[in-house]
Each structure stands twice: as C-alpha cells, then as structure tokens.
Amino acid sequence: MVTVAERMPTMKSPADGETKAAVQIRDLRKAFGTQTVLAGINLDLAYGKTLTIMGQSGTGKSVLLKLIIGLQKPDSGAIQIGDSEITQLSVSELNKVRMKIGFLFQYAALYDSLTVEENVSFPLRRHTEMSKSERHDRVHSLLSRVGMQEASRKMPAEISGGMKKRVGLARALAMDPELMLMDEPTAGLDPIKAGEINSLIRELQQERHMTAIVVTHEMQTVKAVSDSIAMLHEGHILTQGSFEQLRKSQDPFMSAFMREAC
Amino acid sequence: MQRQACLIEVVCSGHPQLRYAGTAVKTLFLSLFEWFGELGIFVWRMGRAGVTPPYEGRELIRQMDEVGSKSLPLVALAGAAIGVVLSLHTRDSLLRFGAEALLPVLIVMSIVKESGPIITALVVSGRVGAGIGAELGSMKVTEQIDAMEASAVDPLKFLVVTRVLACVLVLPLLTLAADFSGFAMGWVATTLADPISFRFYLEEGTKTLAYRDFLPATFRTMVFGFIIGLVGCFQGMRTSGGTEGVGKSATSAVVLASLFVILADVLLVRLILVFFG
C-alpha cells in the first residue's frame, strides 16, 4: 500500500547541520475586543520535538494552536511553519500546509453526521487518491492503534467523550502529519486510557520523529510526552524549559502552579 | 447612513427618552447594515467556492435527498390541504354568481400560479431552513467547522454550496408535488359536493393553462430555494454562544427565510407579469 506520506509533498526538512526550527513564532499578538489574549509570544520548536504549553484556563493556549493552523488571524506577529510564513499565505497555499498538520481538538470535534470510520477517512477521501480498500485498511489500522476498531460503524453520539477523543486522534493522524497540534489530548480519559494515549504519542515521536505542540494540564501527559514545556501566563511565555527546570523554578506563579498541578 | 445617524442624534439631543429611542434606532440601522454587508461578503465567498473545483457532487446528492425526499410528505400534505380549502372557499363564492363551472380552472390556476409555489417555499423554509440553521450552528459551536477547515476542506464549498444548490434544484420538484397533490385533493373536495370525473376536472382546469402560467411560476421557486438555503447557512455559520446560540440561529433562519421568500414573491410576481403577463 502506498503511504499517505509518499503521496504528499513533504514539509521541507532543514539541511544537514542547519538548526532551523520546525515552528517559529515571533511577537504574536491577538486580542478579542478589548481583551488581550496573547501579548507578544515568541516560541521555537525544533524538528521531531514535542513542546507542551501549560497555563491557567482562559490564557489563550487553544487560541495559540488555532493561530498556528490559521483558523484565526493574529493581530500582528509571525508564524513560520517549515518554510511557510502562514500569516502571509492565501487560502489555497494555507490548505497545502494544513495537509501536513494534524489537529486534535479539545472536544474531538467529530462530524456528527458521519460514522467513526467515515470521520477518520474524511481527510483521506478528499486529499488522496487512495482506493477504497487502501483507505479502509488505513482507517482500520489507525482505529486499532487507538483501540477503537470495534466502534468503527458507530455514530459519534453513540460513543463516550474519551472514545471521541481517541477517534479524533486517529483522524488527526490519518494524513501522516509532520506536525501535530493537540489540545488537551488526555483530558476526560481515565488514567489507563490516558496512559495509552501518552504511550501512543511517544511511539509516534520515536517512529516518525513527529513534531508536536501539546496543550495540556495533565501532569501525567506533560511528563510523558514533553521535550520542553512553556508556561503561558498573562499573554506571555513566562518560562520555557524541561519539566525539572520548571519544577525548580523560583518564579512565584510558576512554583505555585507546579505545586498545585503535581 | 452616517448622515442619518447624525440627524437622529441632533433631533434627539436634549430629550432623554428621545435620545434613548434614537440610540435604539441607530443601533438597529447599524446592525441591519452590518447584517446585509456580511451577507453580501458571504454570497461572494460562496459563489467563488462554488465555481472552483473540486466539486462536491456526492454531498450535493446527499443534500438533495435530505431536502427533497424528506420534505416531500410534508409538502404534499400542505398542497392537499390548500386544494381542499380552495375548493371549499371558491365553490361557495362561485355559487353566488352561478359560475361554479369555473371551479376547476380557478383551483388549478390558483395552485399553479401562487398557492403551490408559496406554500412549498414556506413549508421548506420551516423544515429545511431551521434544519440547516441548527445543524451548521451546532457544527460551529462544537468546532466541527474548524475541524473541517483544519483538514484543508473549505466548509463553504462542502457545507454551504451543496445545501444552497440542493434547495435551488429541489424546490421546483417539490412545487410540482404540491401542485399535483392540490389538484387531486381539490377534485376530491369538489366531487364530494358535486360529483365530476377526475378527467373532466383536469381537462376543465388545464384548458386555459399555458406554459407562461406554469413555467415562470414553478421556476421562480428556485429563487425561493436560494433564499432558504442561503439564509439557513448564513445564520448557522455565524452562530455563537453555545446551545442557546444554536436555538437562536434555527429560529432566525426560519423567520428571515420566510420573510424574504414572501418579499421575493412580491417582486417576482411583478416581474413575471411584466415579462410573461
């Protein structure tokens, strides 16, 4: 079977020895009316690494993910994904970049009118020339990977929130993305299922050297999947580093947050 | 518009109640212009998405089934009711003038030229307009539309163009069903009062009916279909505020679509009379 990756134009990898970031965000600002959500975000994420973004509720973590994939327009600033400055792209150019990005939504956002199987095959049907049997094989391999093969014929309304999340992950992985954006991937899952999803994310990182940005509050996920962690606070990146560095931070907010979260 | 707003402010200054009313009128004007402006942009973007390949043929057929076959029983029932009511009312009036022989032609003409198209459009606007508004509204608030966009699929092309086109294509067919059902039940009501054969009733009813009566009247429902699909999609796509917002979108889709269908009918009847009358 021809893989999706072989069919898709790949995101340009850095030349040997070059240390260019897979995602580079510069002075990103976004406000809704008078409420400033992001007040100058700067972030760099290297190829094959996973960055976890933490922060209090309502600090703009999900907004940041939506800005990265172009679902919302920033007020100012730059977002570079590979070689593409996505704030400057036309819709058709942006769609080409989006095909290389997988997005797992906070509440999965499965299409209500489609079955689980049809949800996962939706992007494949639209963007690849896979035959029906190729598509079927790929969808079922993805569903079995997230432990949802048995539910392939069910409608989203017939499965639990945690199951929806796993189907959402399978759908996000359908196009073999080079960059994954995950909004609370394990929220609402029991510890065992959450552990399985964390292991799956880890496996994907190791197998495919997938670059990922994860928004989460779950410390189990933070510890399991992160190469580095950024703390978003009052519209800025308060601090960025490894889990241990953040845990030992002297910043009063940071230390209070880590103390409560752990 | 700015001049109108300034005028309202000048007239109302110094009178608190008038000032309050002036502000309300000004807000109403502004939101009305804003709504029409956004609708104009939406139509432009929808038109562009509609003519750009790839085309969503499969989804279009699914939507035609959704709009067409599921509205058919309701439309046929509404048509039948109109046929019966027209027969009862018209018969009573014609008897006074001794002109009851004209009953079949009056029922047929009335259904073909006005009752059939407008009743079909209003029934579809209630069922389909509300359905589209609620469905797209729910997709909006649960981020399904964002998910579609994130998958590099244009929601306007996949969700909006297909629904609007389905309404445009299906409305004339549903109108034919409503017309036929109206004729049939008109005959049943007529023959219960004064038995006549269905063949005679149809011959009498259609002998003065020309293509210029039938075609413009039936095909003007394509405009009604466009209005129903467009307003439903537009209200659905601009939903905000969770489940409460979904309810508001569904209600406003029905109310606005029905209102615009009636207003469009006035204009279209006038145009039909000018060009085909």
Interface residues (C-beta under 8 A of the other chain):
Chain A: K66 I69 L71 V91 N95 K96 R98 M99 I101 F103 F105 Q106 Y107 A109 L110 Y111 D112 S113 F122 P123 R126 H127 R171
Chain B: E135 S138 M139 T142 E143 Q144 D146 A147 M148 E149 A150 S151 A152 V153 D154
